[in-house]
Amino acid sequence: MTVSRLPSAALSLKQFLHRQNVLGIYRNILRTIRRVPDEADRKFLRDWAREEFHRNKNVTHEDAIRMMITQASNHLAELQKSLALAHS
């Protein structure tokens, strides 16, 4: 019998891809927040983003993960649009 060298907690390909997608969105949200001119607003948004991602980090249901990825992408797009309008 062949023994796998992968740890028992290894991610499936789908889980790995979801994780990479979530991390990318998280990084983009934090980068976008850095462009917010007001320090208090930046802190509020940064704390909000960290709390949301931290609160949902143990979610394993695939449909819920996809829904949260969509919501996070929409929040990112809204924030980027708001910043673009504010700077024009």
N, C-alpha and C positions, 0 to 999 in steps of 0.2 A: 504494500500500500504506500502511495506517495504522500508525503506530508508537505503541506503548503508552507512556504517560508513567509507568507504574508501574515501580518498580525491579525488576530480575530476581529479587530476593529477597523480593518481596511475598508475604505469607501468603494462602493460600486462605481462604475464609470458614470452613471447617471447622477449619483450623489456628488461625485467629484465635479462634474460639469455645473451642477446647481451651485455648489460651494464657490467655484471660481466666478460664476456669474454674480452671486450675492456679494462676494468680496470686491468685485469690480464696481458694482453699483455703490457700495459703501464708500469706497475710495473716491469715486466721482462726486458723491454727495459731499464728502468732507472737503474736497478740492473746491467745489462750487461755493460752499459756505465760506471759505476763506476770502471770497470776492465780495461778501456782504460788507458794506461800508461801516455800519454801526457795530461797535464792539459788543454791546449788550445783545443785539439781535444775533450776532455771530455765536455768542455763548449760548443763547437760548436754543438756536438751531442745532448747534453741535451736541449739546446735552440731549435734545430731543432725538436726534439721529442715533446717538450711542445707546440711549435707553431702548428705543424701538428695536434695534438690531440685537441688543443684549437680551431683551425680553423674549425674542423669538428664536434664539440660537439653537434651542433644543427641539424645535418643531421637526417632525419626521414625515408627516403625511404629505405625499407628493403634490396633491391638489392644493393644499394650503400653502406649500412652498411656492408653487407657480403663481398663486394669487398674490402672495406677498411680494414676489419679484416684480410682478406687474404693477402693484401699488407703489413700490419703491421707485420704479422707473418713471411712473407718472409724477410722483413727488419731485424727482430730480428734474424732469422736463419743466414742471411748473416753476421751480426755483430758478432754473436757468432762464426761462422766459421772463420772469419778474425782474431778474437782474439785468437782462438785456433791455427791457423797457425803462428801467430806472437809469441806465447809463446813456440812453439816447435822447 
